[in-house]
Amino acid sequence: MLSPKRTKYRKVQKGSNKGNATRGTRIVNGEYGIQALEPAWITANQIESVRVTLSRYTKKVGKTWIKIFPDKPITKKPAETRMGSGKGNPEYFVAVVKPGRILFEIAGLNEATSKEALKKAIHKLPIKCKIVSRAEQEAEAKEGGVANEI
């Protein structure tokens, strides 16, 4: 599972997840991708589950890129613990995702197989997502449309 090798701080605050993504909204490496439509915390387990699903479809032909990384530690207090006595210990890591962010990219497969693989992968995620293609984004950019439209 994905987790950072080192972190500057062991425990972090919750933070807010308002607004749309400003970075990572374009497909850079692959031909097709999964774009988030809602804000969420995606756990390392969920990312791994999507990776396994995509690798089953791509086999040795296609290539997959994971464009998010779980670098935020989430803490939990032990069960049956009284209130107070500080913050709990880190339990798992999450990636903070805002609407418009490209989560995964895929290349090297035909259109039908790529879309089928991404459709299966979307079912593993806890948020609404859509499948986007690089060709659509480039056409949208040429028209002068909103590049970050969700």
N, CA, C and O atoms as a GROMACS GRO file, in nm:
protein
  600
    1MET      N    1   0.082  -0.119   0.000
    1MET     CA    2   0.000   0.000   0.000
    1MET      C    3   0.087   0.125   0.000
    1MET      O    4   0.201   0.124   0.046
    2LEU      N    5   0.031   0.232  -0.051
    2LEU     CA    6   0.105   0.357  -0.060
    2LEU      C    7   0.106   0.430   0.074
    2LEU      O    8   0.004   0.441   0.141
    3SER      N    9   0.222   0.480   0.111
    3SER     CA   10   0.236   0.568   0.227
    3SER      C   11   0.369   0.641   0.213
    3SER      O   12   0.462   0.589   0.152
    4PRO      N   13   0.379   0.761   0.268
    4PRO     CA   14   0.504   0.836   0.254
    4PRO      C   15   0.617   0.772   0.334
    4PRO      O   16   0.594   0.714   0.440
    5LYS      N   17   0.740   0.784   0.284
    5LYS     CA   18   0.856   0.730   0.356
    5LYS      C   19   0.878   0.809   0.485
    5LYS      O   20   0.900   0.751   0.591
    6ARG      N   21   0.872   0.940   0.473
    6ARG     CA   22   0.887   1.026   0.591
    6ARG      C   23   0.783   1.137   0.581
    6ARG      O   24   0.739   1.174   0.472
    7THR      N   25   0.743   1.190   0.696
    7THR     CA   26   0.656   1.307   0.696
    7THR      C   27   0.716   1.412   0.786
    7THR      O   28   0.788   1.380   0.882
    8LYS      N   29   0.688   1.537   0.757
    8LYS     CA   30   0.743   1.644   0.839
    8LYS      C   31   0.679   1.641   0.977
    8LYS      O   32   0.747   1.660   1.078
    9TYR      N   33   0.547   1.618   0.981
    9TYR     CA   34   0.475   1.609   1.107
    9TYR      C   35   0.400   1.477   1.112
    9TYR      O   36   0.344   1.432   1.012
   10ARG      N   37   0.399   1.415   1.230
   10ARG     CA   38   0.334   1.285   1.245
   10ARG      C   39   0.182   1.294   1.236
   10ARG      O   40   0.117   1.206   1.180
   11LYS      N   41   0.126   1.403   1.292
   11LYS     CA   42  -0.018   1.422   1.292
   11LYS      C   43  -0.049   1.557   1.228
   11LYS      O   44   0.020   1.655   1.253
   12VAL      N   45  -0.154   1.561   1.146
   12VAL     CA   46  -0.193   1.687   1.082
   12VAL      C   47  -0.337   1.718   1.115
   12VAL      O   48  -0.413   1.630   1.157
   13GLN      N   49  -0.376   1.846   1.096
   13GLN     CA   50  -0.514   1.885   1.120
   13GLN      C   51  -0.602   1.844   1.003
   13GLN      O   52  -0.554   1.810   0.895
   14LYS      N   53  -0.734   1.847   1.028
   14LYS     CA   54  -0.829   1.802   0.926
   14LYS      C   55  -0.822   1.884   0.798
   14LYS      O   56  -0.819   1.827   0.689
   15GLY      N   57  -0.820   2.015   0.811
   15GLY     CA   58  -0.819   2.102   0.694
   15GLY      C   59  -0.957   2.109   0.630
   15GLY      O   60  -1.050   2.044   0.678
   16SER      N   61  -0.970   2.186   0.523
   16SER     CA   62  -1.098   2.194   0.452
   16SER      C   63  -1.077   2.150   0.308
   16SER      O   64  -0.966   2.154   0.255
   17ASN      N   65  -1.185   2.107   0.247
   17ASN     CA   66  -1.178   2.054   0.111
   17ASN      C   67  -1.270   2.134   0.020
   17ASN      O   68  -1.341   2.076  -0.063
   18LYS      N   69  -1.270   2.266   0.034
   18LYS     CA   70  -1.359   2.352  -0.044
   18LYS      C   71  -1.297   2.387  -0.178
   18LYS      O   72  -1.175   2.386  -0.195
   19GLY      N   73  -1.384   2.417  -0.274
   19GLY     CA   74  -1.338   2.464  -0.404
   19GLY      C   75  -1.301   2.352  -0.499
   19GLY      O   76  -1.308   2.234  -0.465
   20ASN      N   77  -1.262   2.392  -0.620
   20ASN     CA   78  -1.224   2.298  -0.724
   20ASN      C   79  -1.072   2.285  -0.731
   20ASN      O   80  -0.999   2.371  -0.682
   21ALA      N   81  -1.027   2.176  -0.792
   21ALA     CA   82  -0.884   2.155  -0.808
   21ALA      C   83  -0.829   2.258  -0.906
   21ALA      O   84  -0.892   2.291  -1.006
   22THR      N   85  -0.710   2.310  -0.876
   22THR     CA   86  -0.646   2.404  -0.967
   22THR      C   87  -0.532   2.336  -1.043
   22THR      O   88  -0.496   2.378  -1.153
   23ARG      N   89  -0.476   2.231  -0.985
   23ARG     CA   90  -0.368   2.157  -1.050
   23ARG      C   91  -0.414   2.015  -1.075
   23ARG      O   92  -0.504   1.965  -1.008
   24GLY      N   93  -0.351   1.950  -1.172
   24GLY     CA   94  -0.381   1.811  -1.199
   24GLY      C   95  -0.517   1.789  -1.262
   24GLY      O   96  -0.581   1.687  -1.238
   25THR      N   97  -0.561   1.886  -1.343
   25THR     CA   98  -0.694   1.876  -1.404
   25THR      C   99  -0.688   1.834  -1.551
   25THR      O  100  -0.792   1.819  -1.615
   26ARG      N  101  -0.568   1.816  -1.605
   26ARG     CA  102  -0.551   1.778  -1.746
   26ARG      C  103  -0.486   1.640  -1.753
   26ARG      O  104  -0.410   1.601  -1.665
   27ILE      N  105  -0.518   1.567  -1.859
   27ILE     CA  106  -0.452   1.438  -1.882
   27ILE      C  107  -0.316   1.468  -1.943
   27ILE      O  108  -0.306   1.535  -2.046
   28VAL      N  109  -0.211   1.416  -1.879
   28VAL     CA  110  -0.074   1.448  -1.921
   28VAL      C  111  -0.007   1.328  -1.989
   28VAL      O  112   0.053   1.343  -2.095
   29ASN      N  113  -0.018   1.210  -1.928
   29ASN     CA  114   0.057   1.094  -1.977
   29ASN      C  115  -0.025   1.002  -2.066
   29ASN      O  116   0.022   0.963  -2.173
   30GLY      N  117  -0.145   0.966  -2.025
   30GLY     CA  118  -0.224   0.865  -2.094
   30GLY      C  119  -0.318   0.922  -2.198
   30GLY      O  120  -0.309   1.039  -2.236
   31GLU      N  121  -0.410   0.836  -2.244
   31GLU     CA  122  -0.511   0.876  -2.342
   31GLU      C  123  -0.647   0.898  -2.276
   31GLU      O  124  -0.724   0.984  -2.318
   32TYR      N  125  -0.676   0.820  -2.173
   32TYR     CA  126  -0.803   0.831  -2.101
   32TYR      C  127  -0.775   0.840  -1.952
   32TYR      O  128  -0.672   0.793  -1.904
   33GLY      N  129  -0.867   0.901  -1.878
   33GLY     CA  130  -0.846   0.916  -1.735
   33GLY      C  131  -0.976   0.920  -1.657
   33GLY      O  132  -1.084   0.929  -1.715
   34ILE      N  133  -0.963   0.913  -1.525
   34ILE     CA  134  -1.076   0.925  -1.433
   34ILE      C  135  -1.066   1.062  -1.367
   34ILE      O  136  -0.964   1.096  -1.308
   35GLN      N  137  -1.175   1.140  -1.377
   35GLN     CA  138  -1.178   1.274  -1.318
   35GLN      C  139  -1.280   1.276  -1.204
   35GLN      O  140  -1.394   1.231  -1.221
   36ALA      N  141  -1.239   1.329  -1.090
   36ALA     CA  142  -1.327   1.338  -0.973
   36ALA      C  143  -1.430   1.448  -0.994
   36ALA      O  144  -1.400   1.554  -1.050
   37LEU      N  145  -1.553   1.422  -0.948
   37LEU     CA  146  -1.661   1.520  -0.957
   37LEU      C  147  -1.702   1.571  -0.819
   37LEU      O  148  -1.780   1.666  -0.809
   38GLU      N  149  -1.649   1.510  -0.714
   38GLU     CA  150  -1.682   1.547  -0.576
   38GLU      C  151  -1.554   1.556  -0.494
   38GLU      O  152  -1.453   1.494  -0.529
   39PRO      N  153  -1.557   1.633  -0.384
   39PRO     CA  154  -1.441   1.633  -0.295
   39PRO      C  155  -1.443   1.510  -0.205
   39PRO      O  156  -1.550   1.462  -0.168
   40ALA      N  157  -1.325   1.458  -0.170
   40ALA     CA  158  -1.319   1.339  -0.084
   40ALA      C  159  -1.178   1.314  -0.035
   40ALA      O  160  -1.082   1.372  -0.084
   41TRP      N  161  -1.169   1.227   0.064
   41TRP     CA  162  -1.043   1.167   0.105
   41TRP      C  163  -1.041   1.027   0.047
   41TRP      O  164  -1.129   0.947   0.080
   42ILE      N  165  -0.945   0.996  -0.037
   42ILE     CA  166  -0.931   0.862  -0.097
   42ILE      C  167  -0.822   0.790  -0.019
   42ILE      O  168  -0.708   0.838  -0.013
   43THR      N  169  -0.854   0.676   0.039
   43THR     CA  170  -0.757   0.603   0.121
   43THR      C  171  -0.658   0.527   0.034
   43THR      O  172  -0.683   0.504  -0.084
   44ALA      N  173  -0.548   0.488   0.094
   44ALA     CA  174  -0.446   0.410   0.024
   44ALA      C  175  -0.504   0.276  -0.022
   44ALA      O  176  -0.467   0.228  -0.129
   45ASN      N  177  -0.593   0.216   0.058
   45ASN     CA  178  -0.656   0.089   0.020
   45ASN      C  179  -0.741   0.104  -0.106
   45ASN      O  180  -0.739   0.017  -0.193
   46GLN      N  181  -0.814   0.214  -0.116
   46GLN     CA  182  -0.899   0.238  -0.233
   46GLN      C  183  -0.814   0.260  -0.358
   46GLN      O  184  -0.848   0.212  -0.466
   47ILE      N  185  -0.703   0.332  -0.344
   47ILE     CA  186  -0.612   0.353  -0.456
   47ILE      C  187  -0.555   0.220  -0.503
   47ILE      O  188  -0.548   0.193  -0.623
   48GLU      N  189  -0.515   0.136  -0.409
   48GLU     CA  190  -0.460   0.004  -0.442
   48GLU      C  191  -0.564  -0.082  -0.512
   48GLU      O  192  -0.532  -0.154  -0.607
   49SER      N  193  -0.688  -0.075  -0.467
   49SER     CA  194  -0.796  -0.152  -0.528
   49SER      C  195  -0.816  -0.112  -0.674
   49SER      O  196  -0.835  -0.198  -0.761
   50VAL      N  197  -0.812   0.018  -0.702
   50VAL     CA  198  -0.826   0.066  -0.840
   50VAL      C  199  -0.705   0.022  -0.922
   50VAL      O  200  -0.720  -0.019  -1.037
   51ARG      N  201  -0.588   0.031  -0.864
   51ARG     CA  202  -0.466  -0.010  -0.936
   51ARG      C  203  -0.473  -0.156  -0.979
   51ARG      O  204  -0.438  -0.189  -1.093
   52VAL      N  205  -0.519  -0.243  -0.890
   52VAL     CA  206  -0.531  -0.386  -0.921
   52VAL      C  207  -0.633  -0.407  -1.034
   52VAL      O  208  -0.609  -0.485  -1.126
   53THR      N  209  -0.745  -0.338  -1.026
   53THR     CA  210  -0.850  -0.350  -1.128
   53THR      C  211  -0.796  -0.308  -1.265
   53THR      O  212  -0.819  -0.377  -1.365
   54LEU      N  213  -0.726  -0.194  -1.270
   54LEU     CA  214  -0.672  -0.147  -1.397
   54LEU      C  215  -0.563  -0.238  -1.450
   54LEU      O  216  -0.554  -0.261  -1.571
   55SER      N  217  -0.480  -0.292  -1.362
   55SER     CA  218  -0.370  -0.378  -1.408
   55SER      C  219  -0.423  -0.510  -1.464
   55SER      O  220  -0.360  -0.570  -1.550
   56ARG      N  221  -0.538  -0.554  -1.416
   56ARG     CA  222  -0.599  -0.676  -1.472
   56ARG      C  223  -0.640  -0.654  -1.617
   56ARG      O  224  -0.627  -0.743  -1.700
   57TYR      N  225  -0.690  -0.532  -1.646
   57TYR     CA  226  -0.733  -0.503  -1.782
   57TYR      C  227  -0.615  -0.473  -1.874
   57TYR      O  228  -0.614  -0.517  -1.989
   58THR      N  229  -0.516  -0.400  -1.824
   58THR     CA  230  -0.407  -0.358  -1.911
   58THR      C  231  -0.312  -0.472  -1.942
   58THR      O  232  -0.245  -0.471  -2.045
   59LYS      N  233  -0.304  -0.572  -1.854
   59LYS     CA  234  -0.213  -0.686  -1.868
   59LYS      C  235  -0.072  -0.633  -1.895
   59LYS      O  236  -0.024  -0.549  -1.819
   60LYS      N  237  -0.006  -0.680  -2.000
   60LYS     CA  238   0.130  -0.632  -2.029
   60LYS      C  239   0.129  -0.531  -2.143
   60LYS      O  240   0.234  -0.480  -2.183
   61VAL      N  241   0.009  -0.502  -2.196
   61VAL     CA  242  -0.001  -0.416  -2.313
   61VAL      C  243  -0.008  -0.269  -2.274
   61VAL      O  244   0.073  -0.188  -2.319
   62GLY      N  245  -0.104  -0.234  -2.189
   62GLY     CA  246  -0.128  -0.094  -2.155
   62GLY      C  247  -0.041  -0.046  -2.041
   62GLY      O  248   0.034  -0.122  -1.981
   63LYS      N  249  -0.052   0.082  -2.014
   63LYS     CA  250   0.022   0.144  -1.904
   63LYS      C  251  -0.075   0.226  -1.821
   63LYS      O  252  -0.168   0.288  -1.874
   64THR      N  253  -0.052   0.227  -1.690
   64THR     CA  254  -0.138   0.299  -1.596
   64THR      C  255  -0.056   0.399  -1.516
   64THR      O  256   0.057   0.370  -1.477
   65TRP      N  257  -0.113   0.517  -1.492
   65TRP     CA  258  -0.051   0.617  -1.407
   65TRP      C  259  -0.145   0.651  -1.293
   65TRP      O  260  -0.264   0.673  -1.314
   66ILE      N  261  -0.091   0.653  -1.172
   66ILE     CA  262  -0.167   0.696  -1.054
   66ILE      C  263  -0.126   0.840  -1.027
   66ILE      O  264  -0.010   0.868  -0.999
   67LYS      N  265  -0.222   0.932  -1.036
   67LYS     CA  266  -0.190   1.074  -1.029
   67LYS      C  267  -0.214   1.135  -0.891
   67LYS      O  268  -0.198   1.256  -0.874
   68ILE      N  269  -0.252   1.053  -0.794
   68ILE     CA  270  -0.271   1.102  -0.658
   68ILE      C  271  -0.187   1.018  -0.563
   68ILE      O  272  -0.155   0.903  -0.594
   69PHE      N  273  -0.152   1.076  -0.449
   69PHE     CA  274  -0.071   1.002  -0.352
   69PHE      C  275  -0.123   1.029  -0.211
   69PHE      O  276  -0.148   1.145  -0.176
   70PRO      N  277  -0.141   0.924  -0.130
   70PRO     CA  278  -0.192   0.944   0.007
   70PRO      C  279  -0.082   0.992   0.100
   70PRO      O  280   0.001   0.914   0.147
   71ASP      N  281  -0.081   1.122   0.128
   71ASP     CA  282   0.024   1.179   0.211
   71ASP      C  283  -0.030   1.244   0.338
   71ASP      O  284   0.045   1.308   0.412
   72LYS      N  285  -0.158   1.229   0.364
   72LYS     CA  286  -0.219   1.290   0.483
   72LYS      C  287  -0.251   1.181   0.585
   72LYS      O  288  -0.332   1.094   0.556
   73PRO      N  289  -0.188   1.183   0.704
   73PRO     CA  290  -0.217   1.081   0.804
   73PRO      C  291  -0.350   1.109   0.874
   73PRO      O  292  -0.378   1.223   0.911
   74ILE      N  293  -0.430   1.006   0.892
   74ILE     CA  294  -0.557   1.017   0.964
   74ILE      C  295  -0.542   0.943   1.097
   74ILE      O  296  -0.500   0.827   1.101
   75THR      N  297  -0.576   1.012   1.204
   75THR     CA  298  -0.558   0.953   1.337
   75THR      C  299  -0.689   0.899   1.390
   75THR      O  300  -0.797   0.943   1.350
   76LYS      N  301  -0.679   0.803   1.483
   76LYS     CA  302  -0.796   0.747   1.550
   76LYS      C  303  -0.760   0.718   1.694
   76LYS      O  304  -0.648   0.676   1.724
   77LYS      N  305  -0.856   0.742   1.782
   77LYS     CA  306  -0.834   0.706   1.922
   77LYS      C  307  -0.880   0.562   1.942
   77LYS      O  308  -0.970   0.516   1.872
   78PRO      N  309  -0.818   0.490   2.034
   78PRO     CA  310  -0.858   0.350   2.057
   78PRO      C  311  -1.005   0.340   2.100
   78PRO      O  312  -1.061   0.436   2.152
   79ALA      N  313  -1.065   0.225   2.078
   79ALA     CA  314  -1.204   0.202   2.119
   79ALA      C  315  -1.214   0.207   2.271
   79ALA      O  316  -1.120   0.172   2.342
   80GLU      N  317  -1.329   0.252   2.319
   80GLU     CA  318  -1.359   0.258   2.462
   80GLU      C  319  -1.258   0.344   2.540
   80GLU      O  320  -1.215   0.308   2.649
   81THR      N  321  -1.222   0.457   2.480
   81THR     CA  322  -1.132   0.551   2.547
   81THR      C  323  -1.213   0.673   2.589
   81THR      O  324  -1.300   0.718   2.514
   82ARG      N  325  -1.185   0.726   2.706
   82ARG     CA  326  -1.257   0.843   2.753
   82ARG      C  327  -1.215   0.967   2.676
   82ARG      O  328  -1.110   0.969   2.612
   83MET      N  329  -1.299   1.070   2.683
   83MET     CA  330  -1.271   1.195   2.614
   83MET      C  331  -1.145   1.260   2.671
   83MET      O  332  -1.108   1.237   2.786
   84GLY      N  333  -1.080   1.340   2.588
   84GLY     CA  334  -0.959   1.410   2.632
   84GLY      C  335  -0.836   1.326   2.608
   84GLY      O  336  -0.837   1.235   2.525
   85SER      N  337  -0.732   1.355   2.681
   85SER     CA  338  -0.601   1.286   2.673
   85SER      C  339  -0.541   1.289   2.533
   85SER      O  340  -0.476   1.192   2.491
   86GLY      N  341  -0.561   1.399   2.461
   86GLY     CA  342  -0.489   1.422   2.336
   86GLY      C  343  -0.544   1.355   2.213
   86GLY      O  344  -0.649   1.290   2.214
   87LYS      N  345  -0.470   1.373   2.107
   87LYS     CA  346  -0.508   1.320   1.975
   87LYS      C  347  -0.462   1.176   1.962
   87LYS      O  348  -0.360   1.138   2.020
   88GLY      N  349  -0.536   1.096   1.886
   88GLY     CA  350  -0.501   0.955   1.867
   88GLY      C  351  -0.379   0.937   1.778
   88GLY      O  352  -0.322   1.034   1.729
   89ASN      N  353  -0.341   0.813   1.759
   89ASN     CA  354  -0.224   0.781   1.676
   89ASN      C  355  -0.264   0.766   1.530
   89ASN      O  356  -0.379   0.732   1.500
   90PRO      N  357  -0.171   0.793   1.437
   90PRO     CA  358  -0.201   0.776   1.294
   90PRO      C  359  -0.239   0.632   1.262
   90PRO      O  360  -0.170   0.538   1.304
   91GLU      N  361  -0.349   0.615   1.188
   91GLU     CA  362  -0.398   0.481   1.153
   91GLU      C  363  -0.375   0.447   1.006
   91GLU      O  364  -0.333   0.337   0.972
   92TYR      N  365  -0.404   0.546   0.917
   92TYR     CA  366  -0.390   0.521   0.774
   92TYR      C  367  -0.366   0.654   0.704
   92TYR      O  368  -0.374   0.760   0.767
   93PHE      N  369  -0.338   0.649   0.574
   93PHE     CA  370  -0.309   0.768   0.497
   93PHE      C  371  -0.415   0.789   0.389
   93PHE      O  372  -0.469   0.692   0.334
   94VAL      N  373  -0.445   0.916   0.359
   94VAL     CA  374  -0.541   0.948   0.254
   94VAL      C  375  -0.483   1.051   0.158
   94VAL      O  376  -0.391   1.125   0.192
   95ALA      N  377  -0.540   1.054   0.038
   95ALA     CA  378  -0.510   1.158  -0.061
   95ALA      C  379  -0.628   1.254  -0.061
   95ALA      O  380  -0.743   1.211  -0.072
   96VAL      N  381  -0.602   1.382  -0.050
   96VAL     CA  382  -0.708   1.483  -0.052
   96VAL      C  383  -0.740   1.512  -0.199
   96VAL      O  384  -0.652   1.553  -0.275
   97VAL      N  385  -0.866   1.491  -0.238
   97VAL     CA  386  -0.907   1.507  -0.377
   97VAL      C  387  -1.017   1.613  -0.385
   97VAL      O  388  -1.114   1.609  -0.309
   98LYS      N  389  -1.001   1.707  -0.478
   98LYS     CA  390  -1.102   1.809  -0.503
   98LYS      C  391  -1.166   1.784  -0.639
   98LYS      O  392  -1.108   1.715  -0.723
   99PRO      N  393  -1.285   1.838  -0.663
   99PRO     CA  394  -1.350   1.818  -0.793
   99PRO      C  395  -1.263   1.870  -0.908
   99PRO      O  396  -1.204   1.977  -0.899
  100GLY      N  397  -1.258   1.792  -1.015
  100GLY     CA  398  -1.180   1.829  -1.134
  100GLY      C  399  -1.045   1.761  -1.141
  100GLY      O  400  -0.980   1.767  -1.245
  101ARG      N  401  -1.002   1.698  -1.035
  101ARG     CA  402  -0.870   1.634  -1.030
  101ARG      C  403  -0.870   1.505  -1.112
  101ARG      O  404  -0.963   1.425  -1.102
  102ILE      N  405  -0.765   1.483  -1.192
  102ILE     CA  406  -0.748   1.356  -1.262
  102ILE      C  407  -0.683   1.259  -1.164
  102ILE      O  408  -0.577   1.287  -1.109
  103LEU      N  409  -0.748   1.144  -1.142
  103LEU     CA  410  -0.701   1.048  -1.043
  103LEU      C  411  -0.612   0.941  -1.104
  103LEU      O  412  -0.506   0.908  -1.049
  104PHE      N  413  -0.654   0.887  -1.218
  104PHE     CA  414  -0.579   0.779  -1.284
  104PHE      C  415  -0.580   0.804  -1.433
  104PHE      O  416  -0.674   0.863  -1.488
  105GLU      N  417  -0.473   0.760  -1.499
  105GLU     CA  418  -0.465   0.768  -1.645
  105GLU      C  419  -0.428   0.633  -1.700
  105GLU      O  420  -0.364   0.552  -1.633
  106ILE      N  421  -0.469   0.609  -1.825
  106ILE     CA  422  -0.444   0.479  -1.888
  106ILE      C  423  -0.411   0.502  -2.035
  106ILE      O  424  -0.466   0.593  -2.097
  107ALA      N  425  -0.322   0.420  -2.090
  107ALA     CA  426  -0.285   0.432  -2.231
  107ALA      C  427  -0.245   0.294  -2.284
  107ALA      O  428  -0.219   0.202  -2.207
  108GLY      N  429  -0.240   0.282  -2.416
  108GLY     CA  430  -0.193   0.159  -2.479
  108GLY      C  431  -0.302   0.059  -2.509
  108GLY      O  432  -0.272  -0.051  -2.555
  109LEU      N  433  -0.428   0.093  -2.484
  109LEU     CA  434  -0.540   0.003  -2.513
  109LEU      C  435  -0.634   0.074  -2.610
  109LEU      O  436  -0.630   0.196  -2.624
  110ASN      N  437  -0.720  -0.006  -2.676
  110ASN     CA  438  -0.819   0.059  -2.762
  110ASN      C  439  -0.926   0.128  -2.678
  110ASN      O  440  -0.932   0.107  -2.557
  111GLU      N  441  -1.008   0.208  -2.742
  111GLU     CA  442  -1.104   0.293  -2.669
  111GLU      C  443  -1.203   0.211  -2.587
  111GLU      O  444  -1.229   0.243  -2.471
  112ALA      N  445  -1.257   0.105  -2.645
  112ALA     CA  446  -1.359   0.025  -2.576
  112ALA      C  447  -1.301  -0.040  -2.450
  112ALA      O  448  -1.363  -0.037  -2.344
  113THR      N  449  -1.183  -0.100  -2.462
  113THR     CA  450  -1.120  -0.166  -2.347
  113THR      C  451  -1.082  -0.066  -2.240
  113THR      O  452  -1.100  -0.091  -2.121
  114SER      N  453  -1.030   0.049  -2.282
  114SER     CA  454  -0.991   0.153  -2.186
  114SER      C  455  -1.112   0.200  -2.106
  114SER      O  456  -1.105   0.210  -1.983
  115LYS      N  457  -1.221   0.229  -2.175
  115LYS     CA  458  -1.340   0.278  -2.106
  115LYS      C  459  -1.400   0.172  -2.016
  115LYS      O  460  -1.449   0.204  -1.907
  116GLU      N  461  -1.397   0.046  -2.058
  116GLU     CA  462  -1.448  -0.062  -1.973
  116GLU      C  463  -1.365  -0.076  -1.846
  116GLU      O  464  -1.419  -0.094  -1.737
  117ALA      N  465  -1.233  -0.067  -1.860
  117ALA     CA  466  -1.143  -0.078  -1.744
  117ALA      C  467  -1.167   0.038  -1.648
  117ALA      O  468  -1.174   0.017  -1.526
  118LEU      N  469  -1.179   0.159  -1.700
  118LEU     CA  470  -1.200   0.275  -1.615
  118LEU      C  471  -1.337   0.272  -1.548
  118LEU      O  472  -1.354   0.318  -1.435
  119LYS      N  473  -1.436   0.218  -1.620
  119LYS     CA  474  -1.570   0.205  -1.562
  119LYS      C  475  -1.568   0.113  -1.440
  119LYS      O  476  -1.629   0.142  -1.338
  120LYS      N  477  -1.496   0.000  -1.453
  120LYS     CA  478  -1.483  -0.094  -1.340
  120LYS      C  479  -1.407  -0.028  -1.225
  120LYS      O  480  -1.440  -0.050  -1.108
  121ALA      N  481  -1.306   0.052  -1.259
  121ALA     CA  482  -1.225   0.118  -1.156
  121ALA      C  483  -1.305   0.223  -1.080
  121ALA      O  484  -1.286   0.240  -0.959
  122ILE      N  485  -1.395   0.293  -1.149
  122ILE     CA  486  -1.476   0.396  -1.084
  122ILE      C  487  -1.562   0.336  -0.973
  122ILE      O  488  -1.588   0.402  -0.872
  123HIS      N  489  -1.606   0.211  -0.991
  123HIS     CA  490  -1.689   0.145  -0.889
  123HIS      C  491  -1.613   0.123  -0.759
  123HIS      O  492  -1.675   0.105  -0.654
  124LYS      N  493  -1.481   0.125  -0.764
  124LYS     CA  494  -1.400   0.104  -0.644
  124LYS      C  495  -1.381   0.232  -0.563
  124LYS      O  496  -1.334   0.228  -0.450
  125LEU      N  497  -1.417   0.345  -0.622
  125LEU     CA  498  -1.395   0.474  -0.556
  125LEU      C  499  -1.521   0.521  -0.483
  125LEU      O  500  -1.632   0.490  -0.525
  126PRO      N  501  -1.505   0.596  -0.373
  126PRO     CA  502  -1.619   0.638  -0.292
  126PRO      C  503  -1.687   0.766  -0.341
  126PRO      O  504  -1.774   0.819  -0.272
  127ILE      N  505  -1.648   0.817  -0.458
  127ILE     CA  506  -1.705   0.943  -0.507
  127ILE      C  507  -1.753   0.927  -0.650
  127ILE      O  508  -1.721   0.828  -0.717
  128LYS      N  509  -1.830   1.026  -0.697
  128LYS     CA  510  -1.872   1.029  -0.836
  128LYS      C  511  -1.753   1.071  -0.921
  128LYS      O  512  -1.681   1.165  -0.887
  129CYS      N  513  -1.734   1.001  -1.031
  129CYS     CA  514  -1.624   1.030  -1.123
  129CYS      C  515  -1.675   1.020  -1.265
  129CYS      O  516  -1.783   0.967  -1.290
  130LYS      N  517  -1.597   1.073  -1.359
  130LYS     CA  518  -1.631   1.054  -1.500
  130LYS      C  519  -1.504   1.019  -1.577
  130LYS      O  520  -1.393   1.048  -1.535
  131ILE      N  521  -1.526   0.955  -1.692
  131ILE     CA  522  -1.415   0.917  -1.779
  131ILE      C  523  -1.393   1.031  -1.878
  131ILE      O  524  -1.486   1.076  -1.944
  132VAL      N  525  -1.269   1.077  -1.887
  132VAL     CA  526  -1.234   1.185  -1.980
  132VAL      C  527  -1.123   1.136  -2.072
  132VAL      O  528  -1.045   1.048  -2.036
  133SER      N  529  -1.116   1.196  -2.191
  133SER     CA  530  -1.010   1.158  -2.284
  133SER      C  531  -0.925   1.280  -2.316
  133SER      O  532  -0.969   1.394  -2.306
  134ARG      N  533  -0.803   1.252  -2.355
  134ARG     CA  534  -0.710   1.360  -2.387
  134ARG      C  535  -0.759   1.438  -2.509
  134ARG      O  536  -0.747   1.560  -2.515
  135ALA      N  537  -0.816   1.366  -2.607
  135ALA     CA  538  -0.866   1.430  -2.729
  135ALA      C  539  -0.976   1.530  -2.697
  135ALA      O  540  -0.979   1.640  -2.753
  136GLU      N  541  -1.068   1.493  -2.607
  136GLU     CA  542  -1.176   1.583  -2.566
  136GLU      C  543  -1.120   1.708  -2.500
  136GLU      O  544  -1.165   1.819  -2.528
  137GLN      N  545  -1.022   1.690  -2.412
  137GLN     CA  546  -0.964   1.804  -2.341
  137GLN      C  547  -0.891   1.898  -2.436
  137GLN      O  548  -0.898   2.020  -2.420
  138GLU      N  549  -0.820   1.841  -2.535
  138GLU     CA  550  -0.749   1.925  -2.631
  138GLU      C  551  -0.847   2.003  -2.718
  138GLU      O  552  -0.824   2.120  -2.748
  139ALA      N  553  -0.956   1.936  -2.760
  139ALA     CA  554  -1.058   2.004  -2.841
  139ALA      C  555  -1.122   2.116  -2.761
  139ALA      O  556  -1.149   2.224  -2.814
  140GLU      N  557  -1.147   2.090  -2.633
  140GLU     CA  558  -1.206   2.190  -2.545
  140GLU      C  559  -1.114   2.310  -2.528
  140GLU      O  560  -1.159   2.424  -2.525
  141ALA      N  561  -0.986   2.283  -2.517
  141ALA     CA  562  -0.887   2.390  -2.500
  141ALA      C  563  -0.879   2.477  -2.627
  141ALA      O  564  -0.863   2.598  -2.618
  142LYS      N  565  -0.889   2.413  -2.746
  142LYS     CA  566  -0.884   2.488  -2.871
  142LYS      C  567  -1.005   2.577  -2.887
  142LYS      O  568  -0.995   2.688  -2.940
  143GLU      N  569  -1.120   2.529  -2.842
  143GLU     CA  570  -1.243   2.609  -2.850
  143GLU      C  571  -1.235   2.730  -2.759
  143GLU      O  572  -1.306   2.828  -2.780
  144GLY      N  573  -1.150   2.722  -2.660
  144GLY     CA  574  -1.142   2.831  -2.564
  144GLY      C  575  -1.240   2.813  -2.450
  144GLY      O  576  -1.270   2.907  -2.376
  145GLY      N  577  -1.289   2.691  -2.436
  145GLY     CA  578  -1.382   2.661  -2.328
  145GLY      C  579  -1.311   2.660  -2.195
  145GLY      O  580  -1.189   2.674  -2.188
  146VAL      N  581  -1.388   2.644  -2.090
  146VAL     CA  582  -1.331   2.640  -1.956
  146VAL      C  583  -1.254   2.510  -1.940
  146VAL      O  584  -1.310   2.402  -1.955
  147ALA      N  585  -1.125   2.520  -1.909
  147ALA     CA  586  -1.039   2.402  -1.899
  147ALA      C  587  -1.070   2.322  -1.774
  147ALA      O  588  -1.041   2.202  -1.768
  148ASN      N  589  -1.127   2.387  -1.674
  148ASN     CA  590  -1.146   2.323  -1.545
  148ASN      C  591  -1.293   2.287  -1.519
  148ASN      O  592  -1.334   2.264  -1.405
  149GLU      N  593  -1.372   2.282  -1.628
  149GLU     CA  594  -1.515   2.257  -1.613
  149GLU      C  595  -1.541   2.116  -1.562
  149GLU      O  596  -1.475   2.020  -1.600
  150ILE      N  597  -1.639   2.107  -1.474
  150ILE     CA  598  -1.670   1.976  -1.413
  150ILE      C  599  -1.806   1.929  -1.458
  150ILE      O  600  -1.850   1.821  -1.418
   0.00000   0.00000   0.00000
